[in-house]
Amino acid sequence: MVLKLDIIGRTGKLGSAIAEAIELDADFTESMPADVIIDVSLPGAFEIRDAPLIVGSTGHSNDNFEKMKLMAKSYPVLYAPNFSFGMNLLRSLALSVQQNVQAKVDVTEIHHEQKKDTPSGTAIHLANLLNAVAINAYRRPNAAGEHRIYFSWGDEELEIRHKSHSRKPYADGALRAAKWIITQKPGFYGVEQLCKI
């Protein structure tokens, strides 16, 4: 079955990468009406949709999350601040570290200079998840995305780092999410349920 996708925010950096990935994958096509909607637009453009929805943009207001949860009563809705498998593996590793040591946690993120939100939604998600004391955000030309988590305790420090060299891991992850969401019942899902790490 070929999945019909609609990309909201298609002209942005991530939307363009997803569109390119669709062209290279015979399992997908861009067509309306869509089987799955992928929203990687700005939070201010968010609307309730009439199909399974994947939200990959960050910086959403509480009002937007309430809209997502309302929509999730009728359709499966996935909120994924980061589609990369490696990034979500980092999240799982960090939680494992935190379960084994009492440590101070800092998060650092590096993205391209045109990124709209600072710090990134992924950095905020990680910081909240790990009760981090600080988030350091940097903007550099052509940086696709890098996140580092520092754990420090006593005279020791541990660093976990994930770096993307292009937007391909995010685009591939979005398509993996589309295949997954179409099989789910109505409900509000997080990236941890998608990745099952």
N, C-alpha and C positions, 0 to 999 in steps of 0.2 A: 504494500500500500504506500503510495506517495503522499506524504503529508503536505498539505497546503499551509503556508505560513504567511503572516502579515507582520512586517517589521515596522513598529512605530519608532521613529528616530532613525530611519534608514540612511539619511545623509550624514549622520554623525560618524565619528571614528569607529565606534564599535558596531553601529548599524551597518556601515559599509563593509566591515570585515565579515559580518554574518551573511550579508548578501553575496559576497564573494564565495564563502564556504558553501552556500546553497547551490550556486552554479556548478560547483565541483562534486556535488553529492546527489546521485540519482534518486535518493530516498526523499528528497524535498523539492518543492517548487514554491515560488512566490505567487500566490493567487488568492482571489476573493470569491466567495466567502471563505475565510480561513478556518482550518481545523484548530490551529493554535496561533495566538497572538504573542509576539515577543516585543515588549515595551522597553526600549533603551533610550527613550527621549528624556527631556528635562522633567523633573518632578512637577513643575507647574502645568505641564501639558497632560497630566494623568487623568484618564477618564475610565468609568466603568465600561466594560466590554461584554459582548455576547458570545464568548467562546473561551475555552481554557486559556489562561493567561500566565505568561512568565514576565516578571518585572525584574529587569537587570540594572535599572538606574538606581542611584542612591540620593540621599538628601531629602527623603520624603517627609512630609509633615504627618502629625498624628491623624489629621483629617484624611489624608491619602491612605494611611494604613487601615482606617475604619472603612473606607470605600472598598479596599481589597478584601477585607473580612466579610463585608456585606455581599460582595460578588461571589466569595467562596462558598456561600450557601447554595449557589446554583451551578458553579463550575469549579474545577480545580484551579487554584491560584498558587504559583510558586514565587516567593520573594528570594532572589539570589543576588546579594551584593557583589558576588564574584563567581563567574562561571568556571574558572580554571580548576582542573582536578588537583594540580600541584598546590594551589593556594588552599584548597580545602583539606588537603593532606597536612599542610602546615598547621591549620586550625586544630586538627585532631591530635597532632604531635604536641602542640602547645598545651592542650587540655590534659594530656597524659603527663607532661612535665609538672603541671600545676598540682596534679593529684599526688605527686611524690615529693614535693619540696615546698617549703614556705619561702617564697621569694618575692622580691620587688620586681614588678613587670613594667617595661617600657616598650612602646610600639613606635617604629619609624617607618614612614612610607615615602616613596619617590615616584612621581608621575610626570607626564609631559606638561609643558607650560600652559596649554590651553584647557586643562582640566578645570571644570566649573566649580567643584566642591573641594574645600580644603579644611580639615583633612579628608581623605577619601572615605567613602562609606564603608569599605572593607576595614580600614584602620579603626574606625569608630566601632564597628561590629566586634573586631578582635579586642579592642580595649575594654568594651563593656563585658564581653565574655570572660576576660581574664582579670578584671578589676585592675587594669593598668593605671599607674600613677601619672603617666604622661604620654602624649602622642606628639611625635616630631614629624613635620611634613615639609617636603622639599619638592620644588618644581625645576625640572631640567629639560633641555631640548631633546626631543625624540625618545624620552624614557617611556616604555610601554607600561611598566608597572613593577614595583619592587616593594616588598614588605619584610621587615625584620622585627623579631620579638626578642627582647633581652630579658633574661631572668638573672637576678643577682641576689646572692645570699652569702653571708660570712665573707670569706676570701675567695669566693668562686663566682664565675659568670658563665652563662650558657646563652648562645645566640642561635636562633633558628631563622633561616632566610629563604625567601622565595623570590625569584626574579623571572619575569617574562621578557623574552627578546622580541616578541611581536604580539599582535592582537589575536593571532591564530588560536592559542589555547582558550581564549575567551569565546571566540566564535564557535570552535568545536564543542565547547562545553554548552553553549546555548542550544546547539542542535541536539546534543545528547539530552538536554533538559526537555526539548520539545517531544522527543520520542518517549520520554518517561511520563510527562504530564498528561499525555493523551490516554494513558492507561489508568489514571488515578480517579478516585471518586471525588465529588465536590468537597472542598476543604482548603484550608490555608496551610501551605507547606513551606518549610525552610530548606536551605541548601543542604543541611545535614541529612535530611531524608532522601534527597536526590543522590548524594554521594555515598551514603551508607559506609562512611569511614569510621 
